[in-house]
Amino acid sequence: MKADASPVGSGRADMTVAHALAEAHRAGVDRLDAQLMLAHLLRHPRGWLIAHDDVPLGAHHSSRYVQWLERRGAGEPLAYLLGQAEFCGLTLQVGPEVLIPRPETELLVEWGMQVLAGWPAPPTPARVIDLGCGSGAIALAIRHRHPTAAVTAVDTSAPALDLACRNAEALGLPITPALGNWWSAVAGQRFHLALANPPYVAPGDPHLEALRHEPHSALVAPEQGMADLHRLIDMAPESLHPGGWLLLEHGHDQGQPVRERLRQVGFSEVETRRDLAGLERCTGGRFG
């Protein structure tokens, strides 16, 4: 079906699926993104769109779609428009109060699961903490794959922690929320496994422009991006059980200083794992 070449008006009731996809092309929006937006709005799978390209969207959906095109064309992440993102097989609610979960962070979860599976005498329950949980992605992925784990999710942002709790409820994966700054939110408690994807981008980094729609406080840290990584490492001994593990995500050029800091504080079995692009992405070690 030939798409109409005329400009799209807000709330245009006769806009069809074909018209909508053509408009996305003119707006410079990727076809896949446009299909995902339409599928979400119409509550149909992407495959349905191909066989029904002459179906009208209706005024309400077409108006909302045009707004989404404008926002996506301005660089707003698709996940914020749809209000959800996939992570480790889970569908999570996301919004501008939290970072969008990245596939690279799944490496941290996989490593965490290996730690729990390899424990000489598995603790019951294993006490796990996600420091800086955001949407709850890491905490919920661990809870999903290790159902007996007692998982605590920490964040300094109340809106982020609230979102993590809503995700936990929607997925039926109970976690314990803790509001506060890193380890101070769980003072006096000890854990077998700690994971964190903290802010690690240096102030003024040129990549920040592409991330301008995501929360700055969840991305940027002082001391060339190392301040929060240092704090997490330095305070870990007070909050880990003997033999407990700390696993950290970091920038591609921060592996060496993170390894050095872990060893200085008393961690052993320190190693760095690379992501699918071959970049150093996660570093961790065992304490005591």
LOKOLGU-550090 format. One record per residue (C-alpha): x, y, z; residue in one letter. Coordinates in nm, 3 decimals, padded with zeros to 5 digits. Layout:
// residues N
X:Y:Z:resn
X:Y:Z:a
...
//
This chain:
// residues 288
X:Y:Z:resn
00.000:00.000:00.000:m
00.140:00.338:-00.097:k
00.194:00.573:00.193:a
00.055:00.924:00.188:d
00.333:01.177:00.135:a
00.141:01.461:00.301:s
00.249:01.595:00.640:p
00.100:01.428:00.942:v
-00.135:01.636:01.148:g
-00.179:01.595:01.521:s
-00.465:01.357:01.592:g
-00.519:01.266:01.228:r
-00.786:00.995:01.242:a
-00.720:00.844:00.897:d
-00.350:00.770:00.954:m
-00.283:00.405:00.874:t
00.003:00.182:00.978:v
00.164:00.238:00.637:a
00.126:00.617:00.668:h
00.279:00.602:01.016:a
00.587:00.411:00.903:l
00.636:00.645:00.609:a
00.616:00.943:00.842:e
00.882:00.787:01.065:a
01.114:00.765:00.765:h
01.059:01.134:00.688:r
01.123:01.220:01.052:a
01.453:01.032:01.046:g
01.334:00.772:01.298:v
01.456:00.415:01.258:d
01.193:00.182:01.107:r
01.236:-00.073:01.385:l
01.180:00.195:01.649:d
00.868:00.309:01.464:a
00.736:-00.046:01.448:q
00.798:-00.097:01.819:l
00.614:00.225:01.899:m
00.318:00.129:01.682:l
00.308:-00.225:01.821:a
00.308:-00.085:02.174:h
00.034:00.167:02.101:l
-00.189:-00.079:01.916:l
-00.115:-00.368:02.156:r
-00.020:-00.603:01.875:h
00.310:-00.783:01.793:p
00.534:-00.632:01.529:r
00.445:-00.908:01.283:g
00.082:-00.800:01.292:w
00.175:-00.461:01.145:l
00.302:-00.616:00.822:i
-00.028:-00.786:00.747:a
-00.240:-00.491:00.855:h
-00.068:-00.187:00.706:d
-00.403:-00.040:00.595:d
-00.550:-00.035:00.946:v
-00.618:00.320:01.072:p
-00.465:00.421:01.401:l
-00.745:00.652:01.507:g
-00.711:01.008:01.630:a
-00.586:00.926:01.980:h
-00.316:00.682:01.873:h
-00.204:00.889:01.577:s
-00.168:01.199:01.794:s
00.036:01.011:02.051:r
00.247:00.848:01.780:y
00.332:01.186:01.625:v
00.440:01.314:01.967:q
00.658:01.007:02.013:w
00.815:01.059:01.670:l
00.910:01.412:01.765:e
01.059:01.302:02.096:r
01.244:01.007:01.943:r
01.373:01.230:01.665:g
01.509:01.463:01.935:a
01.706:01.175:02.084:g
01.483:01.062:02.370:e
01.544:00.690:02.432:p
01.282:00.451:02.301:l
01.261:00.280:02.640:a
01.139:00.603:02.802:y
00.869:00.643:02.537:l
00.747:00.287:02.582:l
00.797:00.300:02.958:g
00.972:-00.035:02.963:q
01.294:-00.219:02.886:a
01.409:-00.580:02.869:e
01.685:-00.708:03.097:f
01.787:-01.070:03.154:c
01.454:-01.186:03.017:g
01.251:-00.958:03.244:l
01.033:-00.668:03.130:t
01.098:-00.371:03.360:l
00.918:-00.041:03.392:q
01.160:00.245:03.332:v
01.138:00.622:03.334:g
01.364:00.927:03.330:p
01.432:00.885:03.703:e
01.648:00.577:03.631:v
01.909:00.461:03.383:l
01.791:00.230:03.108:i
01.932:-00.120:03.175:p
02.203:-00.213:02.926:r
02.291:-00.557:02.790:p
02.648:-00.507:02.918:e
02.518:-00.515:03.275:t
02.389:-00.869:03.221:e
02.756:-00.971:03.246:l
02.746:-00.860:03.609:l
02.439:-01.076:03.677:v
02.593:-01.380:03.509:e
02.905:-01.343:03.721:w
02.695:-01.304:04.034:g
02.509:-01.626:03.956:m
02.841:-01.807:03.913:q
02.953:-01.680:04.254:v
02.636:-01.806:04.421:l
02.653:-02.142:04.243:a
03.019:-02.190:04.333:g
02.996:-02.115:04.702:w
03.161:-02.408:04.892:p
02.877:-02.430:05.143:a
02.586:-02.231:04.999:p
02.439:-02.001:05.265:p
02.064:-02.025:05.318:t
01.952:-01.776:05.233:p
02.231:-01.612:05.038:a
02.226:-01.243:05.124:r
02.271:-01.033:04.811:v
02.275:-00.655:04.772:i
02.234:-00.438:04.462:d
02.395:-00.102:04.539:l
02.242:00.178:04.332:g
01.956:-00.036:04.205:c
01.777:00.215:03.980:g
01.490:00.023:03.820:s
01.588:-00.285:04.018:g
01.732:-00.461:03.714:a
02.025:-00.638:03.883:i
01.840:-00.716:04.206:a
01.539:-00.862:04.026:l
01.746:-01.061:03.778:a
01.935:-01.223:04.068:i
01.611:-01.286:04.259:r
01.453:-01.439:03.948:h
01.743:-01.676:03.883:r
01.817:-01.757:04.247:h
01.473:-01.768:04.413:p
01.603:-01.850:04.761:t
01.829:-01.544:04.776:a
01.743:-01.263:05.015:a
01.800:-00.957:04.795:v
01.834:-00.599:04.918:t
01.807:-00.310:04.673:a
01.968:00.023:04.769:v
01.930:00.361:04.605:d
01.978:00.719:04.718:t
01.685:00.828:04.500:s
01.338:00.772:04.647:a
01.166:00.782:04.304:p
01.411:00.523:04.169:a
01.361:00.296:04.471:l
00.985:00.330:04.435:d
01.011:00.222:04.072:l
01.223:-00.079:04.171:a
00.957:-00.179:04.423:c
00.683:-00.148:04.162:r
00.884:-00.370:03.928:n
00.935:-00.623:04.207:a
00.562:-00.632:04.278:e
00.468:-00.660:03.909:a
00.711:-00.949:03.859:l
00.630:-01.124:04.184:g
00.993:-01.107:04.295:l
01.016:-00.980:04.655:p
01.314:-00.764:04.745:i
01.402:-00.551:05.047:t
01.433:-00.180:04.961:p
01.678:00.044:05.145:a
01.695:00.419:05.089:l
02.036:00.575:05.136:g
02.383:00.634:05.000:n
02.567:00.312:04.914:w
02.666:00.099:05.214:w
02.538:00.353:05.467:s
02.182:00.247:05.380:a
02.249:-00.098:05.532:v
02.484:-00.011:05.818:a
02.540:-00.305:06.050:g
02.431:-00.567:05.797:q
02.651:-00.815:05.611:r
02.612:-00.978:05.271:f
02.755:-01.271:05.079:h
02.742:-01.098:04.741:l
02.734:-00.730:04.647:a
02.685:-00.599:04.293:l
02.686:-00.242:04.167:a
02.669:-00.045:03.847:n
02.761:00.293:03.995:p
02.821:00.628:03.825:p
03.161:00.602:03.657:y
03.162:00.861:03.378:v
03.401:01.151:03.424:a
03.256:01.504:03.431:p
03.275:01.659:03.085:g
03.303:01.327:02.905:d
03.193:01.378:02.541:p
02.969:01.070:02.557:h
02.740:01.248:02.803:l
02.569:01.441:02.524:e
02.424:01.117:02.387:a
02.304:01.032:02.740:l
02.148:01.370:02.812:r
01.798:01.227:02.867:h
01.914:00.992:03.144:e
01.974:01.101:03.507:p
02.308:01.279:03.534:h
02.356:01.171:03.896:s
02.343:00.804:03.794:a
02.611:00.851:03.530:l
02.875:01.098:03.649:v
03.117:01.073:03.939:a
03.403:01.302:04.050:p
03.769:01.201:04.040:e
03.754:01.112:03.671:q
03.457:00.887:03.735:g
03.628:00.687:04.012:m
03.484:00.842:04.331:a
03.187:00.609:04.377:d
03.383:00.302:04.273:l
03.642:00.387:04.540:h
03.377:00.438:04.805:r
03.205:00.109:04.728:l
03.537:-00.076:04.752:i
03.668:00.100:05.063:d
03.349:00.043:05.267:m
03.286:-00.314:05.150:a
03.488:-00.497:05.421:p
03.250:-00.370:05.689:e
02.948:-00.511:05.508:s
03.060:-00.841:05.358:l
03.067:-01.182:05.525:h
03.409:-01.351:05.526:p
03.460:-01.477:05.173:g
03.198:-01.237:05.039:g
03.224:-01.102:04.685:w
03.204:-00.751:04.544:l
03.136:-00.720:04.169:l
03.147:-00.379:03.999:l
03.067:-00.250:03.653:e
03.295:00.028:03.529:h
03.424:00.211:03.225:g
03.638:00.037:02.964:h
03.953:00.214:03.086:d
03.896:00.174:03.462:q
03.970:-00.195:03.506:g
04.328:-00.153:03.622:q
04.263:00.111:03.892:p
03.963:-00.088:04.020:v
04.176:-00.403:04.045:r
04.448:-00.212:04.229:e
04.200:-00.062:04.476:r
04.039:-00.400:04.550:l
04.378:-00.555:04.626:r
04.480:-00.260:04.844:q
04.168:-00.306:05.058:v
04.230:-00.679:05.101:g
04.038:-00.852:04.824:f
04.173:-01.168:04.662:s
04.085:-01.359:04.345:e
04.054:-01.020:04.175:v
03.974:-01.037:03.806:e
03.820:-00.834:03.526:t
03.571:-00.964:03.271:r
03.518:-00.829:02.923:r
03.191:-00.757:02.746:d
03.091:-00.884:02.401:l
03.284:-00.598:02.242:a
03.601:-00.717:02.413:g
03.613:-00.419:02.650:l
03.694:-00.448:03.019:e
03.352:-00.404:03.182:r
03.329:-00.570:03.524:c
03.583:-00.625:03.800:t
03.539:-00.808:04.126:g
03.701:-01.002:04.403:g
03.651:-01.201:04.723:r
03.713:-01.048:05.064:f
03.882:-01.239:05.344:g
//
